[in-house]
């Protein structure tokens, strides 16, 4: 069983963990039909279209 030979300092431990906690913002693109910001490769929540085709029926 692997056992650490020396104690890892708080600074070294925290600097290793710091990059994990920083998440990037999701990639948002404009819908070509309505101009609403949506996630890339997803159906638009506003108008229900994907690649120019109506996928989800939205009531006006």
VENSULVEN-V169681 format. One record per backbone hydrogen bond with DSSP energy under -1.0 kcal/mol. NH is the residue of the N-H (numbers start at 1). CO is the residue of the C=O. Records with the same first field share a line. If there is no record, write none. Layout:
# VENSULVEN-V169681
NH: CO ; CO
This chain:
# VENSULVEN-V169681
13: 9
14: 10
15: 11
16: 12
17: 13
18: 14
21: 17
29: 38
31: 36
35: 31
38: 29
40: 27
42: 39
44: 49
48: 44
50: 53
53: 50
55: 48
56: 48
